[in-house]
């Protein structure tokens, strides 16, 4: 394979959950521009319209679907719709997730349950539904979105850190169990990535202290994840499964 073809997504049919904003939006765009057909999934389908129109203008085949990963019925319906629209799913970007920044002693059970049910159970639901289809075709590729919080912690994020730790172990376990069916499972673990939602915080004194602890002394930009997501989603990583690619500016190597 020529180097220029190594990270090509041509011929791939990708389902991206949580595609209406943030990293999901960015991952869908990157993979579509690399040649993939894409199914965009989110709870509110109207939020997907702008991205769908943008990609369709670029000649990409796009399907949008309403999917609440906290609902088994919604997941199964959304996956079936995407399989029918695209003629199958070869790659899943398991991205949907939420958080709630709150001290553990003040966190409600409802908040805890919502985060675990979306981030962990939701990822499991989508992986299970997609796997049923992939087993029929004899190949598939699942990329879970983990975090540096899978292995380290930050204040007031107990539920989120717990959920991302579970995603890490789910990746290892599924990578082992699904290999026999020709399905690979890997994860990308981003560090702190600059988005419009966290811009104000990272300009604060507390935010600047976090940035100072990153060896590269800056936040990541969404495009800093492009190489890793293209590696894991494409056949360039065909001998990788159960692996985690961390993209964090060296944050996990920062001193204690």
C-alpha positions in Angstrom: 0.0 0.0 0.0 1.3 3.4 -1.0 1.9 5.9 1.9 -0.7 8.2 0.5 -3.3 5.4 0.7 -2.4 4.3 4.2 -4.9 6.4 6.0 -7.6 6.5 3.3 -11.1 5.9 4.5 -12.4 5.3 1.0 -15.0 2.5 1.0 -15.5 2.7 4.8 -19.0 3.4 6.2 -18.6 5.1 9.6 -21.1 5.7 12.4 -20.2 8.5 14.7 -22.2 9.0 18.0 -22.4 12.3 19.7 -21.7 13.9 16.3 -23.7 17.1 16.8 -20.8 19.0 18.5 -17.3 18.9 19.8 -15.1 16.0 19.0 -17.8 14.0 17.4 -18.4 16.7 14.9 -14.7 17.0 14.2 -14.1 13.3 13.9 -17.0 12.9 11.5 -15.6 15.7 9.3 -12.0 14.3 9.3 -13.1 10.8 8.4 -15.6 12.0 5.7 -12.9 14.2 4.1 -10.6 11.1 4.1 -13.2 9.3 1.9 -15.7 7.7 4.2 -19.5 7.6 4.0 -20.8 8.8 7.4 -23.8 8.2 9.6 -24.1 11.1 12.1 -25.9 10.2 15.3 -27.1 12.4 18.2 -30.0 12.9 20.5 -31.3 16.0 18.6 -31.2 15.3 14.9 -31.8 19.0 14.1 -28.3 19.8 15.4 -26.8 17.5 12.8 -28.3 19.4 9.8 -25.5 22.0 9.5 -22.8 19.4 9.4 -24.7 17.1 7.1 -25.3 19.9 4.6 -21.6 20.9 4.8 -20.4 17.4 4.1 -23.0 16.8 1.3 -21.8 19.9 -0.4 -18.4 18.3 -0.4 -19.8 15.2 -2.1 -19.9 13.0 1.0 -22.7 10.4 1.4 -24.3 11.3 4.7 -27.0 9.8 6.9 -28.4 11.5 10.0 -30.2 9.7 12.7 -31.6 10.5 16.1 -30.0 8.3 18.7 -30.1 8.4 22.5 -27.3 6.0 23.7 -29.1 5.8 27.1 -32.0 4.0 25.4 -31.5 0.4 24.0 -34.5 0.9 21.7 -33.1 4.2 20.3 -29.6 2.6 19.8 -30.9 -0.5 18.0 -33.2 1.6 15.8 -30.5 4.1 15.0 -27.9 1.4 14.1 -30.4 -0.4 11.9 -31.3 2.8 10.1 -27.6 3.6 9.5 -26.9 0.1 8.2 -29.7 0.4 5.8 -28.8 3.9 4.6 -25.1 3.3 4.1 -25.3 -0.4 3.1 -23.5 -1.4 6.3 -21.2 0.0 9.0 -17.5 -0.9 9.0 -16.3 1.6 11.6 -17.9 2.9 14.8 -16.6 6.0 16.5 -18.1 5.5 20.0 -17.9 9.1 21.1 -21.2 10.1 22.9 -20.6 11.2 26.5 -21.5 13.7 29.2 -20.0 15.0 32.4 -21.0 17.0 35.5 -18.4 19.0 37.4 -19.5 18.6 41.0 -17.8 17.6 44.3 -18.4 14.0 45.1 -20.1 14.8 48.4 -22.6 17.0 46.6 -23.3 14.8 43.6 -26.8 13.4 43.3 -27.5 9.8 42.5 -29.3 11.0 39.4 -26.2 12.8 38.1 -24.0 9.8 38.8 -26.4 7.4 37.0 -26.8 9.7 34.0 -23.0 9.9 33.4 -22.5 6.1 33.9 -25.5 5.2 31.8 -24.4 7.5 28.9 -20.7 7.1 29.0 -20.4 3.4 29.9 -23.7 1.7 29.3 -24.3 3.8 26.2 -20.9 2.9 24.7 -21.7 -0.8 25.4 -25.1 -0.6 23.8 -23.8 0.9 20.6 -20.9 -1.5 20.4 -23.2 -4.4 21.0 -25.7 -3.3 18.3 -23.0 -2.6 15.7 -21.1 -5.8 16.5 -24.1 -7.9 15.5 -23.9 -6.4 12.0 -20.1 -6.6 11.8 -20.1 -10.3 12.8 -22.2 -11.0 9.7 -19.7 -9.4 7.4 -16.6 -10.8 9.1 -14.9 -7.5 9.7 -15.3 -4.3 11.6 -13.5 -1.6 13.6 -14.6 0.1 16.8 -12.9 3.2 18.2 -13.9 4.1 21.7 -13.3 7.7 22.9 -11.5 7.4 26.3 -9.6 10.2 28.0 -6.5 10.9 30.0 -9.0 10.7 32.9 -9.1 7.0 32.2 -5.9 6.6 34.2 -5.5 9.9 36.1 -8.0 12.0 38.0 -9.1 15.6 38.3 -11.1 17.3 41.1 -14.9 17.1 41.0 -15.0 14.6 38.2 -15.5 11.3 40.1 -18.3 10.0 37.8 -16.6 11.1 34.6 -13.2 9.6 35.6 -14.9 6.4 36.7 -16.7 6.1 33.4 -13.6 6.7 31.3 -11.7 4.2 33.3 -14.4 1.7 32.4 -14.1 2.6 28.7 -10.4 1.8 28.8 -11.0 -1.6 30.3 -13.9 -2.2 27.9 -11.6 -1.5 25.0 -9.0 -4.1 26.3 -11.7 -6.7 26.9 -13.6 -6.2 23.6 -10.3 -6.1 21.7 -9.6 -9.6 23.0 -13.1 -11.1 22.7 -14.0 -9.7 19.2 -10.8 -10.6 17.4 -12.1 -14.0 16.5 -14.9 -12.3 14.5 -12.5 -10.0 12.6 -13.5 -7.0 14.6 -10.8 -4.7 16.1 -11.4 -2.4 19.1 -9.1 0.4 20.1 -9.4 3.7 21.9 -8.2 7.3 21.6 -7.5 9.1 24.8 -7.4 12.9 24.4 -6.0 15.2 26.9 -7.4 18.8 27.4 -8.6 19.9 24.0 -9.6 23.6 23.3 -13.3 24.0 22.5 -15.7 26.9 22.6 -17.2 25.3 25.7 -14.1 25.4 27.8 -12.5 28.5 26.5 -13.6 30.7 29.4 -12.4 28.3 32.0 -9.0 27.9 30.6 -8.5 31.7 30.6 -9.1 31.7 34.4 -6.4 31.3 37.0 -7.5 27.7 37.7 -7.4 26.9 34.0 -4.0 28.4 33.5 -2.6 26.3 36.3 -3.7 23.2 34.4 -2.1 24.4 31.2 1.1 25.0 33.1 1.2 21.3 34.1 1.1 20.2 30.5 4.7 19.7 29.2 3.9 21.4 25.9 2.4 24.3 27.8 -0.7 24.5 25.7 -4.1 23.0 25.2 -4.6 20.6 22.3 -6.6 21.7 19.3 -9.1 19.3 17.7 -6.9 18.9 14.7 -4.1 17.6 17.0 -6.3 14.4 17.2 -6.5 13.9 13.4 -3.5 11.6 13.1 -4.6 9.4 15.9 -8.3 9.1 14.7 -7.2 8.4 11.2 -4.7 5.7 12.3 -7.3 3.9 14.5 -10.2 4.2 12.1 -8.3 3.2 9.0 -6.6 0.0 7.9 -3.3 1.5 8.8 -3.9 0.0 12.3 -5.0 -3.4 11.0 -2.6 -5.2 13.4 -3.8 -3.2 16.4 -6.6 -4.2 18.8 -7.1 -3.5 22.5 -4.7 -0.5 22.1 -5.0 3.0 23.4 -3.5 6.0 21.7 -3.0 9.0 24.0 -2.9 12.5 22.6 -2.3 14.9 25.5 0.8 17.1 25.0 2.7 14.8 27.4 0.2 15.5 30.3 0.3 11.9 31.6 4.1 12.3 32.0 3.9 15.4 34.0 5.5 15.3 37.4 3.4 14.7 40.5 
